C-alpha cells in the first residue's frame, strides 16, 4: 500500500480533484510514501538525450515532482 501511495503522489495528485486534507490523511497513513522514488525522463539539459531512456532518467521524490508539475504546487509549503 505504501508503494501505491507513493505512486499516487507521483502520478495522480491533482489540485482540481484532491484537497489538502486528503493529502494530509494519505501522508499520515503512509509517511514513507514521501521518500518513494520514481524515474522520470530528463529533458536533455543534463548532457543531452542520447535516446537511451535508462541513461536519461533521474529518480525524483514526490516533492520534486510536485515542484515540476503545476498541479502539485499548491500542496508544496513555502
URBEL-V440499 format. One record per backbone hydrogen bond with DSSP energy under -0.5 kcal/mol. CO is the residue of the C=O (numbers start at 0). NH is the residue of the N-H. E is the energy in kcal/mol with one decimal. If there is no record, write none. Layout:
CO & NH & E
CO & NH & E
This chain:
0 & 4 & -2.4
1 & 5 & -2.5
2 & 6 & -2.8
3 & 7 & -2.3
4 & 8 & -2.2
5 & 9 & -1.6
6 & 10 & -2.9
7 & 11 & -1.8
7 & 12 & -1.2
13 & 16 & -1.0
13 & 17 & -2.9
18 & 22 & -1.9
19 & 23 & -2.5
20 & 24 & -2.2
21 & 25 & -2.1
22 & 26 & -2.5
23 & 27 & -2.6
24 & 28 & -1.9
25 & 29 & -2.4
29 & 32 & -1.9
30 & 33 & -1.6
31 & 34 & -1.5
32 & 35 & -1.4
37 & 59 & -2.6
39 & 57 & -2.7
43 & 47 & -1.1
44 & 46 & -0.7
47 & 49 & -0.7
50 & 52 & -0.9
51 & 54 & -0.7
51 & 55 & -1.5
53 & 56 & -0.8
55 & 41 & -4.6
57 & 39 & -2.5
59 & 37 & -1.6
60 & 64 & -2.0
61 & 65 & -2.6
62 & 66 & -1.6
63 & 67 & -1.4
64 & 68 & -2.1
67 & 69 & -0.6
68 & 71 & -1.9
68 & 72 & -0.7
70 & 14 & -0.9
71 & 74 & -1.7
72 & 75 & -1.9
74 & 76 & -0.6
